[in-house]
Amino acid sequence: MRGIVPQAIAPDNGEAYRRAVATARLALERAVTLTVAADASFADRERAVLAAANEACRRLLEAALQTTADAQADRVRVEGVEYARHHEGTGTYHSLCGSLEVRRATYREVGVRNGPTIVPVELVAGLIEGATPALAFRVALGYAQGPGRQAEEQLHADHRQPPSRSTLERLGKAIGAHTHRVAPRIEAVVRPEEVLPVGAHAIVVGVDRTTVPMEEPRPTGAAPTTRRRARTTPYRRTPPAPVNVHYRMAYVGTVSVVDRLGEALVTRRYAIPSTADPTTLTARMMADVSQARTQAPRLPVGVVQDAAPELWTLVRTALTTGTRLRRWEEAIDRYHLNEHLAEVLRLVEPDEGRRRAQLRRWNTTLDADDRAIDRIARRVAEWMTTAPVDPAAVEPHFTYLSKNSDRMRYATMGAKGLPCGSGATEGACKSVVTMRAKGSGQRWHEDGVTAALTLRSIYLSERLPRMWRHITADYSVDVQAAA
């Protein structure tokens, strides 16, 4: 994935730029000779060069922020509101090259007793939650990819000087929380820039749920849900309040553009915790569907997911109210159907070879004839009365087939180039939620999991770099000296 690309050097400044870089190289060389021996290995010399470059960059950034802070008038105007210099102090900001100590003032709104305060240098420089834009992007990317420990290790491996792991976690949560709030607005700006891939044939949507371990206060007198390792030393400070870990359902949604074979060309992924309103997720999904169909109005739309009734109600309502579609195709994920058919055969047919042969025949007819599922359901109903098997064991599978047969017309799905499996949605449950939020020992509070799932779903949807420039704009505000 491409990161933030530096602006090109103006042609008129090219030679001056090259001379400045040459001068900087000589200065770095002098700095390195002061820290490593003449016979040092190349690896030692490389580490010394990177350390010196980091320190030079840190000082340059620190000086630039200080200049910006010193340039602020005693009274400033921000978005029509006037603020006056209130309190002098020092702020610590974080960069890829280390901490930046800046003498700066806070300003308080004029005419309001104990009114809100701002720090103009942060607004002018576009600092993000106390971090420089470059570090903030790296934190957002790292929080999308994995735990703070992993991001910290990667930054150190790159010979950077990041803040502490706890600070990285705080930054990740804050950036993720802000991104969660503004994502619908920014996605509306980004979507029109997204061109349908070559070979786009249809749109497939689906919603599913998967569990996330959530840390919650333990009710008085309740038994613990997890076993905590016994401490070998007493707490030096107040011990933490007792908690329980409960697995709560998170919602996952996908919108895939597929080719004529039903293979996904691009997939947009969404995820929210159990405490969020699932209609906010489906509304964003429907915006993707509508945007794609503005480019190709004839693209067919299909819904493929498991048989959970509440999920079908959710998606159908969203399609009805969030798009102008009058018709779409629906299918129960083929894998789930095959699970039920295989279990029925296991109950009524003791020979494994015959079971496999029958399942193959059923799948062949399902691909060719929409009415095949009706014949299969009648056959299962017959077995409930004729086969030497407990009817109560077969009945749930027959009910599943009869209640969902209208969404098991796989011949029509295939003829329209729509897939019969919800692989994109099932895969998103794993790639978005399981891989990020269900690692060994992980447990979450609502703010943390919301931030992580938001950033990860945007990252895996290949939208993070394009959305980032809009996210950073929220932290940069025009500050003018008040008259």
N, C-alpha and C positions, 0 to 999 in steps of 0.2 A: 504494500500500500504506500502510495506517495505521501510524503509529509508536506510541510509548508516550504514552498520554493522561494529562495531569496529573489528580490527584484533584480533585473538585469542592470548592468552598469551602463550609464549613458555613454555613447560613442565619444563625445568630447572629453570625457573624464577617464577614458580607458588607460592612457599612458600615465597619468598622475596616479591612478589606482595601482597600476603595476609597480610604480616606484615606491609607493607607500607600503605595499606588501613586501617588497624587497627590503625596505628599511626595517619593517617589523620582523622579518626573518633574521636579519643580522642581530637585532635586539634579543630575540629568542635564543639565538646561538650563544650570545654572551651570557645570558642567564643560565643556560644549561652548563656552560663550562665552569660556572661557580658551584654547581651542585653535584657533578659527576666527575670522576677521574678521567684522564685522557685515554686510558686503556679500558674504559667501561664497555660493556657489551652493548650491542645495538638495542636489545630489549630495555636495558637500563636507560639508555639515552632516549628511547622513545617515551618511556614513562616520564622522564624529566621534561621533555619537550611539552607533553600534554599537560603536565602540572603547571609549567610556567605559562602556557597559553591560557589555561583556566584562570590563573591568578590575574593575568593581564586583562582578560575579558571581564572578570569580576570587578576589578578596579575601574575599568572603563564604564561599565554599566552603573556602578555606584556613583561615579562622578556625573554621569548623565542625569540620573535621578536627582542628585543634589542640585545640579544646575536648574532643573525644572522646579524643584521645591523652592529654591531661592528666588525664582522669578515671579512667584505669586504675590499679587498685591494684597494690601491689608483687607480689602473688601473685594469679593468676587461675586459673579452672577452665574448660576448654573440652572439652565432650563427655566429661566424667568424668576428664579428665587435668589435673593441676595443673602450672602453669608459674610460674617466678619471673623477676622483672625481671633481665635479663642485661647488656644493653649499650645505652647511650644514643647516639642518633645522629640524623641527619636523613634523611628520605625524600623523594624527589621523585616526585610523582604527576601524572598527566596528565588534563586536562579539556578540554572544548570551548572553554574560555575562556583556556587557558594552563596553565603548570606551577604546581603547588601544592607549596610547601616546608613540610614539617611536622617539627617536633622530636618524635620518638617513640622508644620503646624496643623492642628485641627481647626476647623472653622465652624461656627454655630450660626444657625439661621437668625437673621436680624429680626427683632421685634417679637420673638417668641421666647418666653421664659423657659429655660432648660429645654430649648428646642433641639431638633435633630442636628447632628454634626456630620461634616464631611471632611475628607482629606484630599484637597485638590490635586496633589501630585499623583495620587493613585488614579484619579479620573483622567488626568491628562495623559499619563503614561499607559493607561489601559491595563493596569495591574489586575490580576484575576485572583480573588480570594487571598491576596498577599503574595502572589507569585508572578513572575514575569510571564509574558504570553508564551514563550517557548517552553518553559518548564510546565506551565499549566497544560499545554497540549500534550506534553509527554506524560503528565500525570493522568490526564483523561484517557489517553491511549493505554497506559499501564493498568488503570482501574478497570478498563473494559476487558483487558486480556487476562488478568489474574489478580491474586492477593497482593497487598502492599509489599510483602517480603520479596516477591518475585520482581516487582518494579524496582525496588531498591537495589537488588542484586544486579539487575540489568544496567542501571545507571552507573553503579560502581564499576561494572565490567567495561563500560564505555569510557571510563576514566573521568567521569563527571563528579561533581561535588554536591549531591542532593541534600536536602534537609533530612531530618530523622524520619524513621519509618512511621512514627505516630503522626508527624506533620504531613507526610505523603498521604496517609489514610484520611486525615482531616480534609486535605485539599481535594482528594478524590470524591469524598462524600459531598462536599460543598459544590464542586463543579457538577457532579452528577445530579444533585438536587435542583440546581438552577437549570440544567439541561432538561430535566423532566418537566419543569414548569413551562419552559419556552418551546419545547420540541414541536407541539402541534403548529405553533405560529411559524417556526422556521421551516418545518417540512413543507408548509404551503408555499414557501418561496423557492425551495429547492426542487420540488417535484417538476415544475414546468421545465427545468433544465435537463431532466432525465429523458433521454431519447430511447424509445423501444429498441431492443436489440434486433439485429438482422435475424430473420427466421421466426419472429414472434407469431404465434398461431392462436394462443388462447391464454386466458387468465384463470388461475386456480387459487382459491382461498381456503383457509381452514383455521379452526381454533381448537386448542387442546388445553389441558391442565397438567401440571406436574407439581410435586411437592418440594417445599423449601423448609429447611430447619430454622425455626424461629425461636429466639430466646424470649421468654415471657416471665413476669414475676410469678413466683410460686405462692399460691394461696396459703394462708395460715393453716397449718396442720396437714397440708397435702403432702403426699409422698413424692420424692424426686422421681423424675422420668428417666434420668440418666445417672450412671454411676460415676462419681467424681473420684479421681485418684486421691488417696489419703495424703495429707500433708505430713512431711517429716519435721518441719519447723513451724513454730507458731507465727501467726500474722503479726507483723510489726505495726501495721496500721489497722483501721477498722475493716473487718472482713466484708466482702461484698454481700449484698442481699441475696438470699437464696432464689434461684431461678429454675424453671423447667424448660425443656426444649420440646416443642411440638412441631410436627410437620404440617404446614399449611399449604393449600393449593395456590400456585401462581398460574396466571393465564398467559398463554403463548399464542400468537397469531402470525400467519404468514400470508403473503401475497406473492405468487410466483407467475412469471411470464414463461410459458412453455412453448416448445417447438411442436411440429406435427407428430412427433413420437411421444409427446407428453413429458419430455425431459426439460427440466428447469433451466432457462437461460439466465435469469436473474431472480433473486428472491429477496423481498423486504421482510424483515423480522421485527416483531414487537413482543414485549413481555412486561407484565405488571404484577405486583404482589397481590395476595388474596384480599388485602384491605382496600384495594383500588376498585373503582367502578369499571367493570369490563366493557361497558358501552363506550368508554373513552378509547379503549384499544380498538374496537371494531370501527369506530368513527374514523380513526386514522387509516385503517385498512381500506375502508370504502373510498377515502380520498385518493388512495393509490389506484384503485379500480377505475374511478371516474377519470383520473388524469390519463391513464393508459388508453382509455376508450375515446378520449378527445383526439388522440393521435391515430387511432384505428377503431372507428366506431363499430365495425363488424366483428371485432374480436369476441368469440364466445366466452362465457364465464361459467366456471364450474366450482362447486363446493365439495370437497372431499375431506371427511373427518370421521371420528368414531361415532357411535350411535347415541351418545349422551343427549337426551331430549333437550336439556337446558341450553346446551351449546348450539343445537340446531335452531332453537328459538332465538337465541342471541344473534346468530349470523343472518337468519332470514329477516329479522326485524331490521338489522343494519342495512342489508341489501335493499329492502323495500323503502326505507326512509332516507338512506344515504346515497343512493344512486338513482338513475332514471331507468334502471333495468326493469323490464316486465317479465323476463324469463331467464332462467339459468338452469343448468344441469346440477343434479345432486347425486352423490354416491357415498355409501358407507365404505370406509377403507377396506380394501379386499383382504388384507391380512387378518383383520378382525373376523370377517366372515369365514375365512378358511380355518381359523381357530375353532369356531363353533362346528363347522362341518367335520373337521378332523375328530373332535370330541364325540360327535354323534356316531361316527363310524367306529371309533374305539369301543363304544358301548355295545354296538350291535354286530360287529364283525370281528371275530377273534383272530383271523389271519391277517398279518401285517401287509403282506404282498397284495391281497385283495383290497385292503383299505386304501393303499397308495394308488392302485389302479382306478378305483372308484373316484377318488378325489381328483385324479387327473381328468377323467371323463367329465366330471361335473365342471371343472374349470374350463375345459374346452367348450362345453355347451354354454356356459355363462358368457364367454367371449363372443359367441356367435348369435345368441338368441336372448332377447330381453325377457322372454317368458320362461326361460330355463329355471329361474329361481322359484317360480310358482310350482313347477313340476317337482323340484327338489323338496320344497316344503310339504307337498302332498305325500311324497315318499316317506319323509320323516314322520308325518302324522300316521301313516300306515304302520310303521315300525312300532309306534307307541302301543298299538293294539295287537300286533302279530308277532313281533320279535320277542325272544325270551329275555326281556330286559325290563327293569323297573321303569314304568312310564314316567314316574316322577323325576327320574334322572334325565330323560330325554326332553321333557316338557319345557324347561327353560330355553333350550336351544330352538325348539319349534316356535316358541313365543318370539324369540329374537328374529327368526326368519320372517314370520308372518307380520310382525309389526313394522319391519324395516324393508320389506320387499320392494316398496316403491322406489327405494334408493339403491337397489341392486340390479339396475338395468345397465350392465357393463357393456353390452354390445353398442348401445347408443353412445356411451362415453367414448369407447374406442373409435367409433365412426366419426366423432367430432374432434378427434385428436386430443381428448382429455384423459389424464391419467386416472387409474382406478385405485391408486394408493396414496396415502397421506404422508408420503416420505418426507416432504419438505417440512410439514408441521411437526411430525414425530422427531425429525432430525433437529428442529429448532429447540424442542424441549431439552434435548441433550446438549446441543452446542451453545445455546444461550443460557439455560438455567443450570443443568447438571454440572457442566464443566466449570462454570464460574461460581456457583452458589452452593454446591454440595460436595466440596472437597473434604478430606478427612479433618474432623474437628471443627469445621465451619458451623457457625450459627449466627443468626442475623437479628438486628432490629429493623424496624420498618424503613427508617431513613437510609440505612446502609444498603439494604437489598434493593430498594427503589433506585438508588443512584447506580448501583452496579448493573442491574438489569437494563436500565435505560441506556447507559453508555455502551454496554455490550451489544444490545440489539442494534443500535445505530452503527456501531463498528462493523458487525457482521453483515449489515445491510449495505456496506460500502458507502456510507453517507457521512462519516465523521469528518473527513477533511473539508468537504463542501459545506457542512453545517457549521464547522468551527469558526469560519470568518464571521458568521452571523452571531454566534454565541459570544465571541470576543467583543463584538460591537456593543453589546449590552453593558460592558464594563468600561467603555470609553465615552466620556461625555465632554462636550465643549465647555471650557471654563474661561470666562471673560472677566477682565478687571471691571469692577463696578464704577460707574461715573461718580 
